[in-house]
Amino acid sequence: MRKLSVDKERMEQINMMRRSSVEAGKFDNSASTSAPMALSALVGLGLELIFYLLLFPFVDFAPVDGFSAENPDGTPLFMAYFWKRGWVPWVLTYLTFWSTAILWFKFRKLKTQKAAMLYKLLPDEISNDIRVETLPRFEAHIKRLGIEPSRNFLINRILRGLEHFGIRKNHSETAAMLASQSEIDATMVDSSYTIVKVFIWAIPILGFIGTVLGISTAVSSFDLEAAGSIEVIQKQLGEVTGGLSEAFDTTLISLIFSLCVMFPTSLLQKAEEDILNQVDDYCNEYLLKRLREPGESGSGAVSGDPSAVMQRIEELQQYLLQVQHSQAEVAGQMTQIANHYAAWLGGATGEEQPGI
C-alpha cells in the first residue's frame, strides 16, 4: 500500500510538471506563416505528374542526337528535355513544383493576414482608453471574430498584449513584450522559408550533377581503339553528342527552374515582412497609445464605459469644488481690501474736515 501511495504521489508530481496540449499550443503560432510540408509535397508530386502527362503526347521517343532545335516530326526539343535527359530533370521538376506548392500555401496565409488588418479589433465604442477594467470586453470582441490567434500575427499580438497588461498593469513592460514578440514573429517568418531556400540551392547543384553525368557518359562512349570503320566512329560521335546534350540541357533546366523559384520567394518574403511592419504600426497606434495604467487619467470616456464615466464625473466635481473654494478665498480677500480702503478713506476725510 505504501508503495502504491508513493507511486501515485510521483505521478501527480510528474503531471504537475507537464503542460497541457492547449497551453503548449498557445506558444506555437507557426501556423501563421509555415506551409504544411507533407501536403505541399503531395501537391508538388501531383503537379509534376500532370506536367509530364501534358508533355507525353508531344514527345517523339526516336533517338535525337546533337542540339537540333526540333525533333524529326517538328516538335520542339523542349518536350524531350524532361523525358530523354535521364533522372535529373525528374527531380528538378519535382523540387520546383514542391517549392511552388509551399509558396502557394504561404500566399494564402498572407491573404488572411492582410484581411485581419481590415477589422476594427479595438473599437472606440467600447472605450477610448484601454484600462484593466475594460480588457475583458476588448478580448471578448476579438474572440467573437472567430479568427484563431495561432494563425494570425495581429490577433495573437494584440491578445498577448492585452493579457500581459492585465497581469503586469504596466505600459512600459507591455511595450517591451510586444517588441520581443515582434522579433519572434520575424524570426518565424524567416525560418519558414528554409526549405524553399534549400531547394533554390539544390536545384542548380542537381543541374551540375546532371552535367557531370552527361559529360562522363559522352567521354566513356567514345573509344578510338574499338572504332574500326567510319560508321562506328560516326555512331560513337552520335553517342558523345547525345551525352553532351544531356549535360548542357540539365544545366539549362536547373538554372531556369532556380530563377522561377527564387523571384517569387523573394517577393513573397518581402510581402510578409511588410505585413509584420504593419502589425507593429497597428499595435503602436491602436494599442500602446491607448493603454492607461491604474490611476492614470486618460483622454476621456464614452457612454459605453460606466466606470470611466463615473470616474470622470468625480474628477470634474473635485475640480469644481477647488474652483469654488478658490473663488470664495478671492472674494474674501477683495472684501477685506475694500473694507480697509473704505476705512482709510473715511479716516482721511475726517482729518481734512477741521481745516475747512
VENKA-V731871 format. One line per field, one symbol per residue. ss: DSSP state (@ for helix, = for strand, . for the rest). phi: phi as a letter, one per 20 degrees, with the letter a starting at -180 (. if undefined). psi: psi as a letter, one per 30 degrees, with the letter a starting at -180 (. if undefined). A space follows every 50 residues. Layout:
ss->???
phi->???
psi->???
This chain:
ss->.@@@@@@@@@@@@@@@@...@@@@@@...@@@....@@@@@@@@@@@@@@ @@@@@@.............=.....=.@@@@......@@@@@@@@@@@@@ @@@@@@@@@@@@@@@@.............=.@@@@@@@@@@@@.....@@ @.@@@@@@@@@@@@@@@@..@@@@@@@@@@@@@@@@@@@@@..@@@@@@@ @@@@@@@@@@@@@@@@@@@@.........@@@@@@@@@@@@@@@@@@@@@ @@@@@@@@@@@@@@@@@@@@@@@@@@@@@@@@@@@@@@@@=......... .....@@@@@@@@@@@@@@@@@@@@@@@@@@@@@@@@@@@@@@@@@@@@@ @@@...
phi->.fffffffffffffffeeefffffffeddfffcfefffffffffffffff ffffegfdeeefgcdmdffcfgenfgfgfegedccnefffffffffffff fffffffffffffffffefefcffffafdddffeggfffffffffmefgf dbffffffffffffffeelcffffffffffffffffffffffefffffff ffffffffffffffffffffedcffeedbfffffffffffffffffffff ffffffffffefffffffffffffffffffffffeddffdfcfgnefdep cdfecfffffffffffffffffffffffffffffffffffffffffffff fefffe
psi->eeeeeeeeeeeeeeeffkkleeeeffgjgffffkkjeeeeeeeeeeeeee eeeefefgkjgkkklahkfllfgfkkfeefeffghafeeeeeeeeeeeee eeeeeeeeeeeeeeeffflieikffekekjleffeeeeeeeefffgkkef gkeeeeeeeeeeeeefefhkeeeeeeeeeeeeeeeeeeeeffgeeeeeee eeeeeeeeeeeeeeeeeeeffjjeefjfleeeeeeeeeeeeeeeeeeeee eeeeeeeeefeeeeeeeeeeeeeeeeeeeeeeeeefdeffkklkfkkagl llffieeeeeeeeeeeeeeeeeeeeeeeeeeeeeeeeeeeeeeeeeeeee ffeff.
